[in-house]
């Protein structure tokens, strides 16, 4: 397993808030919309299927897929597993 590097965190919503609602109301979205250069060259933010695809965000492809599209979704899901692991580390560390 790779190391975890959390580059941004914002905790201002109750636990019942959906990930998408927390995302679109975050300060980071505004910053990214106004300055795409915030993302390291070659980098991206990984989002789930509820998120809207943007220049800075990779989201799963929908529908019946094969070949490269299926591989893309597989590797994207592997990245999302790492993100969930990072959430687990935060929860364990601060008992939230």
Residue pairs with C-beta under 8 A, 6 or more apart in sequence:
1 85
2 82
4 82
4 85
4 86
4 89
6 86
6 90
8 28
9 90
10 22
10 26
10 27
10 28
11 96
13 21
13 22
13 25
18 50
19 48
19 50
20 50
20 51
23 29
23 47
23 51
31 38
32 38
32 39
32 45
32 54
32 56
36 55
36 56
38 56
39 45
39 56
44 56
44 57
44 58
45 56
45 57
45 58
46 57
46 58
46 76
46 79
46 80
46 83
47 53
47 57
47 58
47 59
48 59
48 60
48 80
49 59
49 60
49 62
51 57
51 59
52 59
53 59
58 76
59 76
60 73
60 76
60 77
61 69
61 72
61 73
65 73
90 96
